[in-house]
Amino acid sequence: MGVEIKLTDRELPVSPVFIDYLAHLIDGRPFQDHEWHDQLSEQLNFAQRNITERAPKDAERVINDPRGRAAIGHAYQWLLHLFGGNLAALREIQLRYHFVNVIGIPRCGGSYLTKELYRALGYDPTHVPNALAHDGFPEAGPFELSQGRNSWILSLQTMAEYLTMVEMFFQNAARHSGKVVVPKKLTKGIYAGGFFHRVLGEAVDMILTVRHPVTACVSTYEKSGGLPANERFAVRSNIEEWCRRDLAHTGTTAQQFAEMDYFDAYLRYWEQYHINIATTGLSASRDLRIIAYGRQRMEDLAASFHRRYDSSTAPTEFKASDEPGRRHPQWVERAQPVIHRVADLWQRVGLEFPVDQVMELQ
């Protein structure tokens, strides 16, 4: 018996992010002035909205160019490899590339470390595409099934597009110890740890950044427009939307969410994020390093990147706010049991949560 299933780009459309990447190449526009690495900017980023709005017009140019058609075809081929578990294809990319994944909840130093990895490898971070370096792509999150959307399929397809982008961007890159090094801020990796672990390779470098929930929360509301006057949670940024989404996934209703104290909502998100680190497959990595947020620790780790890759430059300064944890002493007390619950869970899977360093409230 033979069964043939046909899927077209109507059912599996190319993502706007991939279209934008290919449009840059076809138009001859350099990737420049990308700001994914900017630690200090507190402006909300609406780049994704702009990419989505431009996608239909960009897609026409991409599909009418032989290079665009070839790249899209290659991405769909990767999708078939992932659908069918083609381990031979995966082994080829794992033998060619060494992925260095920086994973951690937003606002805990991952952008700085990813930037320094690229600098240590000789790249100007402003010329590295956001989708290639930063945390929005490939897509991963709590499972969602809605009209026209299956989040598992979306993760497979955007991973296929990401692998295609890697092959194109790094095709002439220098090798280190026989492989091309590919840094990636992989904030969303915690939602499908086993998937990323198996696709990108069991020998990846995994860097987990952790930060006290109070200081991470302060940095989040600063990034999102400030603490709301009523101190209730509001959705104004990507990070706040991820918080809302994750709480909804674990049973919080829209009405309950609308009535939640800002820090209570954030603290639940922080705890669930770190539970996922321990339980979705990331802890199986052979080379995993945990670093607590802090200026000296971040700069020391960045310096190690520059030594490892024989960089001719020094790491840039790590910018950190002064004593953000002192603003909300009542929040610090509420966070204590949550931090210890996460530390206990991590210990069960062989991970050591750096409690003492996190308690420095940096």
N, C-alpha and C positions, 0 to 999 in steps of 0.2 A: 504493500500500500504506500502510495506517495501523496503527500500533502504539500501544496505550494501556497505560501502566503505572500502577498505583495503589499508592501508599504511604500507610500510615496512621500514626497516632501510636504504634502498636505497634512498627513498624520504626524510626520516627524520633521517639522520645519527647521531650517538652519537657524541657530540662535543669533540675535542681533549683535552680540559681542563678537562672534566669529565673523560675521559680515563686516563689522567695523574694522577688524584686524585685517581682513583681506582687502578691503577698500583702501586702506592706507598703502598696502604694498602695490596694488594695481595703479593707484593714482600717483605713486612715487612720493607720497607724503611721508616724511620721517616721523617716527614716534618721538615726540619731543614735548617738553614741558609737562610731562605726566607728574602729578603731585601726590601719588599714593604714599610716598615716603615721608611726607611733611608731618613731623611730630607736632608742630606748634599750631597749625591751622585749626581753628574752631569753627570754620565755615562748614555748612552742610554741603555734601557732594551730590550734585544733580547730574553727573556725567552719564549715569545709566539711563536716565530718562531721555537725555539728548540722543544717546546712541539708539535707543528704541524708536524714537521719532524719526531719525534719519534712515533707519534700516530699509524700508521699502525702496527708497530712491537709490541707496547704496547697492542694494541687492541686484538691481538691473545692471549696473556697471560690472559687478563681480561676475554674474552668471554669463555675461556677454564676452568676458575675457577668458582665453584658454587657461591662463594660470588660475583664475578663480574657479573655473569648472573643475580643473584637476584637483585643487585643494579640497573642494567640497566633496568630490568623489572619494578622495583619500580618507576624509573624516568619516564618511559613511562606511568605508571599508573597515576602519577601526571600530565603528559601532558594531559591525557584524562580528569582528573578532571578540569583542566584549560580550555580545549576546551569546556566542557559541563557546566561550571559554577557550579561545585559541591560545594556549600557553606558549606555543612556539613563537608567535608574534610578540607576546609580552616579554619573553626571554630576550628577544633581540633588542627591544628598547631598553630593558634593564641592564643589558651588557654594554650598551652604548652610552647611557646617561646615568649619572649619580644624582638623585634628587635629595635636596636638603630642605626639609619641611619645618617651618616655624609655626608652631601651633599654640594657641592660647586665646582666652577670651579677649575681645577687643579692648584696647587701651591699656595693654600690659607689656608694651615694648617690642612687639613682633615686627612692626613696620621698620623700626630702627635696625633691628638685627638683619632683616631681609635686605634693607638698603646697604648695610655694610658688607653683606655677602656679595652683592653685585659689585660694589666698589672694589672689594678685595680681588674679584675676578677680572677687573679691568673695565667694567661697564659704567657708563654714566647713568645713574638711576632715572634721571629725567627723560632718558631715551629708551627706557624699558617699558613696554606696554603694561598698563594697569592689569589687564586680564592675565597676563603671563606671570606677573610678580605677586599681585595682591590677592585679597581673600574672597573676592566675589565670584570667582570662576576657578574650577568647575562648580556647578551647583550641587549642594547637599543640604539636607535639613530634615526635620521630622517628616515622617511619611505623610503625603497628601495625595488624595484621589478626588479629583473634581472634574467637572466637564472639560474635556480636552486636555487634561493634565494628570499625569502619573509621575510623581516625583522620583520614583526609582528609575524610570526610563529617562527622565530629564538628567539625572546624574550620569547615567551611562553615555548619553549623547554629548553632554558638555565635556565629559572626560575624553571622549573620542576627539572632539574638537580641540581640546587642550593639548592632547598628545600631538596632533597635527601641527598646532602652533609651535610647540617645542621643537619639532623636527625642522620646521621652516626657520625659526629665529636662530637656532643654535647650529645650523648646518655647517658653518665654517668656524665654530668655536674651538679654542685650544682645549687640549685634554689634560687632566690632572690624574696621575696614577692610572692612566689608560682610559679614563672616562670623561665625558663632558659634564661639568657640574651645573645643575639646574636648581637655583634657589626658589622657594615658593612659600609665601605666607598662606598657610592652609587653615585658617580659622574654622572653616566649615568641615574640616576633616573628622571632627569628633562625632559627627552624625552618622558616619559610615566608615568607622575606623578600619574594619576588616577589608572593605573594598579598596580604600586607598593603600593599605598595607600590601595587598596582593598585586594591585595593578602597578604601583610605582616601585615595588620591589621590597623584599624583606631586609635588604641591606641598606636602606635609606638612612641618612642621618635625621634623627627626630629631635627637635629642640622644643621643649614644653616651657612656656613662660607662664608664671603665676604671680598674682598680685592680690593684696588684701581686698575683700569685697567693698569696703568703705571707700578706699582711695580709687578703686576702679569705677565705682558708682559715681563719685564726684567728677572724675574725668569724663564719664559718659554724659552726665547732664551738662557739663561745660561744653562738650562737643555738640550737644543737641539744642542749645539755646538757653541754658541755665535751669536751675531748679524751679519748677512751676511754683507760683505764689501760694497755691493751696497745698503744695507738697504731695499732690496726687500724681500718679504716673500718667505720662502723656507720650504719644507716639509722634515724634518729629524727625527722626533720623533712622537710618538703617539699623543701628544697634538697638534702638528702642523697639523697632518693629520685630527684630529677632527675639527680643525679650517677650513681647506680646504673643508672638507665634509659639514660642516654646512653652509658655504657661498654658496657652490654649490646648496644646498637644497633651499636656498632663492633667487637663480637666478643669482649668479655670474658665468660668463663663465670662462672656463679654460684660455683663453687669458687675460681676465680682471684680473684674479687672479695672473697670472704670472707677470703682470705689477704693482701690488699693493705694496705700501709702507708697510713695516713690521707692523708698529703700526696701520695703517688704517685697515689692514686685521684683526689683533688681536682685535681691538676695536669693530669691527662689530661682531666678534665671542663672545666677552665678553657681549655685549648688548643683543644679541639673547639668550645666555645662561640664563641670568637673566630674560628676558621676559618669557622664558619657565618655570622658577621657579614659576612665578605668574599665568601662564595660563594653565598648563597641569594637575592640580589637587593636587599638593603637599600642597597648601595653606589650604586644607581642614583638615589637621592634627590637632588633638586636643591639642597635646603637641609639640609645635614648638618653637625652640629657635634660635635666630639670633645672631651670634658673628662676630665682625669685627676682621680681622687679626691684631695680635700684640702680642708681647712676654708675657706681663703681663696678658692680657686677656686669652690667650691660657693656660698659666700655672695655672691661677685661676680656669678655667673650668676643667682642668685635675685634679686639687686637689679635686674638688667637686666629681669627679668620685670615687676617692680613699676613700673619706668619705662615699659616698653613699653605696659602696659595702664592707665597712669594710676592706679595704686593709691594709696589714701590710707594704706596701712600699710607698714611696713618688714619686710624678711625676718627670720625667726627665726634664732636661732643654730644653726649646724651643729655637731652633737655628734660628736666623733671620739675614738677610743681613743688613749691615749698610747703611742706606740712599739710597736705590736703586732708589727712586723717584727723587733724585736730578740730576741724570745723563741726563735726557731728559726734561728740563723745557718746551719745546715747546709741548711735548706730554701731559703734565699736563693740559695745556690750552685747547687742543683739546678734552680732556676727559670730561671736565666740563659739557657740555650740555648732554652728554650721561648719566652720572651719575644721573643728575636731571631727565631725562626722565624715567630712571629705577625707581628712588625713587617715582615719581608720579604714575607710573603704579602699583607698589607694594602697595601704599597707597589705591588704588581703591579696592584691594582685601583683605585689612586688614593687610598687612604686613608693618612693619616699617623698611625701609632701613636706616642703621646707617650712614648717610651722614657725620656728623662731625667726627666720628671715622675713616671712610674710608679716609677722606681728610688729615689724619695725614701722609699719604704716607708711611706706614710701609710695 
